[in-house]
């Protein structure tokens, strides 16, 4: 159970400061939302701004979500054994690229990347654990709570957490093992329950009055 999802950005801010201090003058690489990010066998990407979706393409063409790389998290082919691995920008993103040689030569960078990689591993395990919930609605709630914990931004009135990415109902359905039609129905129920809201741009905000009523466990 994801019991709290207030963002805890301090370690990530410290890591971004470390990158700026160690690699001053290095150019960032920018991608727009929806753009496929090129992956190379000897390079790692580190997210400096935005959110990247990490997934695998199945033989039937369906996409299986593996996780999200948020600021400070590394991703790339050296960190996976999945042949159909792909990374897509879910928002405007800025990335910093490192070769494996650079990482190996910098103990400080290696330790910091290891910490962030462990953080992403815990995120992936949380996504896998969603299937333990029998009720599909619980899976959806827990997925949204996890996303809020990983990347959520408090609203101006501090009465909710806004997700800075747009996920289709099909994306959500693939992640929790159900159909798009079911997710559409459940999202409508959650809006009626005032558990979440959608703004004019279709961004999701989890409302405090809703998520605080979830049971622990």
Secondary structure as GFF3:
##gff-version 3
##sequence-region A 1 217
A	DSSP	alpha_helix	10	22	.	.	.	ID=ss1
A	DSSP	beta_strand	29	31	.	.	.	ID=ss2
A	DSSP	beta_strand	43	49	.	.	.	ID=ss3
A	DSSP	beta_strand	52	57	.	.	.	ID=ss4
A	DSSP	beta_strand	63	69	.	.	.	ID=ss5
A	DSSP	beta_strand	74	75	.	.	.	ID=ss6
A	DSSP	three_ten_helix	77	79	.	.	.	ID=ss7
A	DSSP	beta_strand	85	89	.	.	.	ID=ss8
A	DSSP	beta_strand	93	99	.	.	.	ID=ss9
A	DSSP	alpha_helix	100	105	.	.	.	ID=ss10
A	DSSP	alpha_helix	107	128	.	.	.	ID=ss11
A	DSSP	three_ten_helix	129	132	.	.	.	ID=ss12
A	DSSP	alpha_helix	136	151	.	.	.	ID=ss13
A	DSSP	beta_strand	153	154	.	.	.	ID=ss14
A	DSSP	beta_strand	160	162	.	.	.	ID=ss15
A	DSSP	alpha_helix	169	176	.	.	.	ID=ss16
A	DSSP	alpha_helix	180	192	.	.	.	ID=ss17
A	DSSP	beta_strand	196	198	.	.	.	ID=ss18
A	DSSP	beta_strand	204	207	.	.	.	ID=ss19
A	DSSP	alpha_helix	208	211	.	.	.	ID=ss20
###
